[in-house]
Amino acid sequence: MKAKAAMVVALGMGVLFLPLLRSQSMSVQVADAALSGTITDASGAGVPNARISANNLDTNQSTTTETDSAGLYSLTNLRPGNYELSISGQGFVTKTVETTLTAGVTVIVNAALAAQEAQPQAPASNLPNAPSSSKTEPSLADLGFTPEQVQGNAKEQALLDKRTHMLKIHQRMGLITAAPLIATLATSINAGGKNTSNTDRTVHMILGASTADLYFITAYFAIRAPRVPGTETRGPIRFHKAMAWIHGPGMILTPILGAMAYSQKNNGEKVHGIAQAHGPVAIVTAGAFGAALLSVSVKF
């Protein structure tokens, strides 16, 4: 009877401990895995705050962490299985690594990230012969060029570049020449009056000579600018060139007639002969020169 009772007690104890033993066995079978490593850049330095996302390919569950200041990271309590690691950092190309984690084992996965390449900036639309935005300079259309001519071959393009450059200098010099020309006209009142002094005439002559010198420099850049075959003269430039046939000869005659009038005055004589035409020729010349300037400064 006692033996039978002991047997019953042993059987009961076995039934009580069986679930505990099974639970302990299962706990051993599903032991957690771990993952760690170092994330570096191309030079081998650790990348801080890099993001590591471990995705379990069997369960599609993800675990995420970041590296410390030295580029180290660690992921624990991971379920064993196949994983895909996505490693990214600011300024670096994202890298993907696949690995398999085993229960109770810490797998080391190191990775070196490549720096992202800088995005090239779109070049500014600045053609070498694009029309100038300045209101005081002529555009290519003002200079007599059609859009088709701008797209010429390399030789014609070189001629076009040189011509555009020289004509822009021509116009700037023309604007500069206008200053002494106006001053010369202003001093002509005293230089040609009855009560004039030698000083007034000398100042007027010096200003006139300066105007002539600047004018011929201005004309040089227009005359020497290379011609582009097929270029049509049209619009304001046609009028500009027509005025040149007036102020060009006038700029030659005016100093000659002025020198004659200056000599006659200094000799105590009254201005006479062809020298009397000095004033009218100078006025016509100045008017034609001013109209030529306006033709490329104001569109009409």
Phi, psi and omega in degrees: 000317178296321180295323180292321179295319180295325180293320179296318179297317180296320180294321179295319178298323179294321180294323180292320184275346183298312178299323179296319180293321179294320179296320179294323180293317180294325179297324179290323184290328184254034180303142184290155175250168182220159183219135179208170179166190181230136177252124183235168174262189184297333180274353181096359179280146180295142179259110179285152175061024173287144184261127178242120179243118181258116182252120178285114183290342180275323183250349182063028176260141184243147174231135187235146174209176178230155179283157176275191183296338180264000180088011181270147176218163179205134175233126181239175179056040177265142177285135179302147178151192180270132184232150171243122181260130175249117185243123183219158178204155181296124180087005182236156176282132179296137181240140180245132181228137176253142180207164178242128180259136180249144182302132177077007183240138175263114181269133179263121177232109176259153180211143175249125182266142177266140180290146177288142178281143179292138179286126179294139178276144178294132180295144178292143179282089184224075180298146182299338181243023178296146180301139181289144178278349181287136182286343183267358182243145182285149174275174178297325178295321178295329182276000174096018181255138176270160178302326180295325182289335179293333182265033182285186180283179187298320181294313179294327178296320179296318177296320180296318178300313182294318180296316179299317180298314183291324180288330175291320175296320178304315181290320179297318178295327177296320177294322178294319181297332182298330182295304178293334178296316178295319179296323178296317178296322181294321181280350181291339181296312179285328183290331184253003181283176180289321183260055181266154177249165179296327179297316180299317180294323180294316178299316179298319181293318181297317178296320178296318179295320178297318178300316181296318180299312180295324180297315183290331173293317178300314181295328181302315183292331177284319182289321184274353178297127184296147178270137176261124182304135177087001180287128181259130176275121183209170176062217183300330182294327178296317178293321180301315180291325179296321178294330180297330178290347177261306184284341177295301177298326180296323179290340176275316183288321185302311179297324180294312179294326179294321178295322178294316180294323179297317180295317181295319179295317181294334178275005180078012181267160172278141181298128184216173178067211182294339180297339179294340180280357182303311182297305180301318179296320180296320181294314179298318180298313180297321179295317179293323179294318179296319178295323178296320178296315181296330183295333179254359178256332179237122181281140179214000000 
